[in-house]
Amino acid sequence: MSELRLTANLNQFRSICYAWPRDLGWPMKVGLALVMAALTGLAAQIRIPLPHTSVPVTGQVFTVLLSGVLLGGAWGGLSQVFYVGLGVAGVPWFTGGVAGAPLGPTAGYLLGFIPAAALVGIVSDRFVWARLLAPQVTLMMIGAAIIYLFGAVGFSLFTGFGLAATVKAAVLPFVVVDLFKAIAAAMISAALLPKKPGKADASDRR
């Protein structure tokens, strides 16, 4: 009986965590999106330079992936629109505490944050099976791959590097680190997401 009660309490906790941000009015959802944007900016200050590439390791990917899970697809994506847009407008929360139009080799990664967060949120919201740990790890890795794609294109356009050189400088150095980020994000999301559909699932599709 105690195990059943613990499982029921855990399922109730997951349902509350999932439904709360999705049941809020749009002003509060905007506020939460701004909070996730700020957390992404904070994670951007975790900066580890790497040899042989101008792109550093940062903590942003972790918060980007979680933003879609925590807020849902549309609002998770919007949180990254806020992050990029406000950074361009002058909020100094890009890596290194800088602001302004990101015209360097990392600009593509920033743009990739938006569809990555949106995709993770949309799939997690619409498909209950995707909330289990293994699908979440796969989904987070796909989100990271989207960021890589945008980042590699931006890096290539800025530097003039070809495909092989771009992959070597802008993708391969980050795969192992981002794999750990994806697994960590997936463990958190799988722990928080309900495994049964509820009212919030339908309401977040609007």
Secondary structure, 3 states (H helix, E strand, C coil): CHHHHHHHHHHHHHHHHHHHHHHCCHHHHHHHHHHHHHHHHHHHCCEECCCCCCCCEECHHHHHHHHHHHHCHHHHHHHHHHHHHHHHHCCCCECCCECCCCCCCCHHHHHHHHHHHHHHHHHHHHCHHHHCHHHHHHHHHHHHHHHHHHHHHHHHHHHCCCHHHHHHHHCHHHHHHHHHHHHHHHHHHHHHCCCCCCHHHHHCCC
